[in-house]
């Protein structure tokens, strides 16, 4: 009887700016990151190439697409796209993009005449360069993400990590809050995980929110929160206005403690108000992006950072085994 061929290890790259994250993923897999070279030219152009043989290999390329002081969102997106193209040209059998933070995911529908649907355009770019699978962590709209890509998509969630981090409150009277109606499904998924971990399903609440020309308004929150611990769940915080308004509304309805649970903590200018807000007891975030601000880690308003490398390592193990 002929034995099955031994499957080689996955080949994992992490591009410049995402290498610390990539090393965490690789260490959980018990492998080293694959070697590659990145060069920068005087006119702002760049190139990247693998330094290992990729013929017939199952390749994973990790890059998180947020802008920072060294590279814009567009810089990182183009670098990832070009490297995927180079990997395919080098003979890779299959290429998977690992994207802890997917840029342009918020612009997933037309809200005004002639608006772009940028999420779909990003999907078309990845497909044009030969991407076989896209793995992303908690995009803004799961359905829009799935529909934007014709290649395989894998959507990761950090809910279980957040629920475990809030273990001290798993016996308390808890309410899970969405800062806007668009996050109701996200809150339901969080409640699913909470119930699976604790055996009890907490109630949910949704805050009223209106946005026009960049101005956020609306502060009504349905339901009485007297004596409850409010956990506000959001996928992304940039300026912090929405989260702060939600926290204030929860306190106004009698919540004894208020926690902010944020997957992608971009924390741009103005979000420092969250760290000093009396209404917030603690913020829990992942390391999908690097916040632009210094964050307190102790006391009221402190920030707890939860690593998500395990989620991507598990995704690689599952995909590589198929």
C-alpha positions in Angstrom: 0.0 0.0 0.0 1.5 3.3 -1.0 1.8 5.9 1.8 0.6 9.4 1.6 3.4 12.0 0.7 4.7 13.9 3.7 3.3 17.5 3.6 6.0 20.2 3.9 5.7 23.0 6.4 3.9 26.1 5.4 6.1 29.0 4.2 5.3 32.1 6.2 6.5 35.6 5.3 6.0 38.9 7.3 6.6 42.1 5.5 8.5 45.1 7.0 6.4 46.7 9.8 4.6 43.4 10.6 7.6 41.2 11.4 7.2 41.2 15.2 3.6 40.0 14.7 4.8 37.4 12.1 7.5 36.1 14.4 4.8 35.5 17.1 2.7 33.6 14.6 5.7 31.5 13.4 6.8 30.7 16.9 3.3 29.3 17.7 3.7 27.1 14.6 7.2 26.0 15.6 8.8 27.4 12.5 10.9 30.3 11.4 9.7 33.1 9.2 10.9 32.6 5.6 13.7 34.9 4.4 13.0 37.7 2.1 14.6 41.0 0.9 13.0 44.4 0.8 14.7 47.3 -0.9 13.8 51.0 -1.0 14.8 53.3 -3.8 15.5 57.0 -3.7 12.4 57.9 -5.6 10.1 56.2 -3.2 9.7 52.9 -5.2 10.5 49.6 -3.7 10.8 45.9 -4.3 10.6 42.7 -2.3 11.6 39.2 -3.2 11.8 35.8 -1.5 15.2 34.4 -0.6 13.9 30.8 -0.6 12.7 28.4 -3.2 8.9 28.6 -3.5 8.1 26.2 -6.3 5.1 24.2 -5.3 4.9 25.6 -1.8 1.9 26.6 0.3 2.8 30.3 1.1 1.3 32.7 3.7 2.2 36.4 3.6 1.4 38.5 6.7 1.0 42.3 6.6 -1.3 44.5 8.7 -2.6 47.5 6.6 -2.7 50.5 8.9 -0.9 53.7 8.3 1.9 54.7 10.7 4.8 57.2 10.9 6.9 55.2 8.3 4.3 53.9 5.8 0.9 55.0 4.7 -2.0 52.6 4.2 -1.5 52.7 0.5 2.3 52.0 0.8 1.6 48.9 2.8 -1.2 47.7 0.5 0.9 48.0 -2.6 3.9 46.3 -1.0 1.7 43.4 0.0 0.1 43.1 -3.4 3.5 43.3 -5.2 5.0 40.7 -2.9 2.1 38.3 -3.5 2.6 38.8 -7.3 6.3 38.0 -6.9 5.5 34.9 -4.9 3.1 33.6 -7.5 5.7 34.3 -10.2 8.2 32.3 -8.2 6.1 29.2 -8.5 4.1 29.1 -5.3 1.3 26.5 -5.5 -1.0 28.5 -3.3 -0.8 32.0 -1.6 -2.8 33.2 1.3 -2.8 36.8 2.5 -2.9 37.1 6.3 -4.2 40.6 7.2 -4.7 41.4 10.9 -6.2 44.8 9.8 -7.7 45.2 6.4 -7.6 48.7 5.1 -10.6 50.2 3.3 -13.0 47.7 4.8 -15.3 50.5 6.2 -16.2 51.7 2.7 -18.3 48.7 1.8 -21.4 50.3 0.3 -22.6 53.5 -1.4 -24.0 56.0 1.0 -24.1 58.9 -1.5 -24.5 59.2 -5.3 -21.4 58.0 -7.2 -19.7 56.7 -4.1 -16.9 54.1 -4.5 -17.3 50.6 -3.0 -13.7 50.5 -2.1 -13.8 47.1 -0.3 -14.7 45.5 -3.6 -11.9 47.3 -5.5 -9.4 46.0 -2.9 -10.7 42.5 -3.4 -10.2 42.8 -7.1 -6.6 43.9 -6.7 -5.8 40.9 -4.5 -7.4 38.5 -7.0 -5.6 40.1 -9.9 -2.3 39.4 -8.3 -3.2 35.7 -7.8 -4.2 35.6 -4.1 -5.9 32.2 -3.4 -7.2 33.0 0.1 -7.7 36.1 2.2 -7.6 35.8 6.0 -8.7 38.9 7.9 -9.5 39.7 11.5 -12.9 41.2 12.3 -13.6 43.3 9.2 -16.2 46.1 9.5 -18.9 44.1 7.7 -18.6 40.4 7.4 -21.1 40.0 4.6 -19.5 42.7 2.5 -16.0 41.1 3.0 -17.3 37.7 1.8 -18.9 39.3 -1.2 -16.0 41.5 -2.1 -13.7 38.6 -2.8 -14.3 35.8 -5.2 -11.3 33.9 -3.8 -11.6 31.9 -0.5 -12.1 34.1 2.5 -11.5 33.3 6.2 -12.9 35.7 8.8 -11.3 35.6 12.3 -12.9 36.8 15.5 -11.2 37.9 18.8 -14.4 37.5 20.9 -13.2 34.4 22.8 -10.0 36.2 23.8 -11.9 39.2 25.1 -14.4 37.0 27.0 -11.5 35.1 28.6 -9.8 38.4 29.6 -13.0 39.5 31.3 -13.3 36.3 33.3 -13.6 38.2 36.6 -17.0 39.5 35.5 -18.4 36.3 34.1 -20.6 35.9 37.2 -21.8 39.5 37.3 -24.9 41.1 35.9 -23.6 42.0 32.4 -25.0 43.8 29.4 -23.3 43.8 26.0 -23.6 47.1 24.2 -23.2 48.0 20.5 -22.3 51.7 20.0 -24.4 51.7 16.8 -27.0 49.6 15.0 -24.5 48.3 12.5 -22.7 46.4 15.3 -25.7 44.4 16.4 -24.5 41.2 14.8 -21.1 41.6 16.3 -22.6 41.9 19.7 -24.7 38.8 19.1 -21.5 36.8 18.3 -19.9 38.2 21.4 -22.9 37.0 23.4 -22.7 33.6 21.8 -19.1 33.2 23.0 -20.0 34.6 26.5 -22.8 32.0 26.8 -20.5 29.2 25.6 -17.9 30.1 28.2 -20.2 30.8 31.1 -23.5 29.0 30.5 -25.5 32.3 30.7 -26.5 34.6 27.9 -26.3 38.3 28.8 -28.8 40.8 27.4 -27.7 43.3 24.7 -28.3 47.0 24.0 -27.8 49.2 21.0 -27.0 52.9 21.2 -28.5 55.4 18.8 -25.9 56.9 16.4 -26.1 59.2 13.5 -23.2 60.4 11.4 -23.4 63.2 8.8 -20.4 65.0 7.2 -18.1 63.4 9.8 -20.2 64.6 12.8 -21.5 62.0 15.2 -24.7 62.6 17.1 -27.4 60.5 19.0 -27.0 59.4 22.6 -30.1 57.4 23.3 -29.6 53.9 24.7 -32.5 51.5 25.2 -33.0 49.8 28.5 -32.1 50.2 32.2 -28.5 49.4 33.1 -28.8 50.0 36.8 -26.3 47.8 38.7 -25.0 46.2 35.6 -21.5 45.9 34.1 -21.6 47.3 30.5 -19.3 45.9 27.9 -19.2 48.0 24.8 -18.0 46.0 21.8 -16.7 47.7 18.7 -14.5 46.5 15.8 -12.6 49.8 15.4 -11.8 53.0 17.2 -10.1 55.9 15.4 -11.1 59.2 17.1 -12.9 57.7 20.1 -16.0 59.9 19.9 -18.5 57.0 19.4 -17.0 54.9 22.2 -17.0 57.8 24.6 -20.6 58.7 23.9 -21.6 55.1 24.4 -19.8 55.0 27.7 -21.5 58.2 28.9 -24.9 56.8 27.9 -24.3 53.6 29.8 -23.3 55.5 32.9 -26.3 57.7 32.5 -28.5 54.6 32.6 -26.9 53.4 35.8 -24.1 51.1 34.8 -21.7 50.4 37.6 -18.7 49.7 35.4 -18.1 50.3 31.7 -15.5 48.4 29.6 -14.6 49.1 26.0 -13.7 46.1 23.9 -12.0 47.1 20.6 -10.4 44.8 18.0 -8.6 47.5 16.0 -7.4 50.3 18.2 -6.1 52.9 15.6 -6.3 55.6 18.3 -5.6 58.6 16.2 -5.5 62.2 17.3 -8.2 63.0 19.8 -8.6 59.5 21.1 -6.5 60.3 24.2 -9.7 61.5 25.8 -10.6 57.9 26.3 -7.8 57.3 28.7 -8.9 60.1 31.0 -12.7 59.5 30.7 -14.3 59.0 34.1 -17.0 56.9 32.3 -14.6 54.2 31.2 -13.1 51.7 33.7 -10.8 49.8 31.2 -10.1 49.4 27.5 -9.3 46.0 26.0 -7.7 46.0 22.6 -5.8 43.5 20.3 -2.4 44.0 18.8 -3.8 44.0 15.2 -2.5 47.5 14.8 0.0 49.7 16.6 -1.8 52.7 18.2 -0.4 56.1 17.5 -0.6 57.2 21.1 1.1 56.3 24.3 -1.4 54.3 26.3 -1.7 53.9 30.1 -1.6 50.3 31.3 -2.5 50.8 34.9 -5.4 52.1 36.9 -8.7 53.5 35.7 -8.7 54.0 32.0 -5.8 51.6 31.5 -5.4 49.6 28.3 -5.0 45.8 28.2 -3.5 44.6 24.9 -4.5 41.0 23.9 -2.3 39.2 21.3 -4.1 37.6 18.4 -1.2 35.7 16.9 -2.8 32.4 18.0 -5.8 33.1 15.8 -3.6 33.4 12.7 -1.5 30.4 13.7 -4.6 28.3 14.0 -5.9 29.6 10.6 -2.6 28.6 9.0 -2.7 25.1 10.6 -6.3 24.6 9.4 -5.7 25.9 5.8 -2.4 24.0 5.4 -4.0 20.8 6.4 -6.6 20.9 3.7 
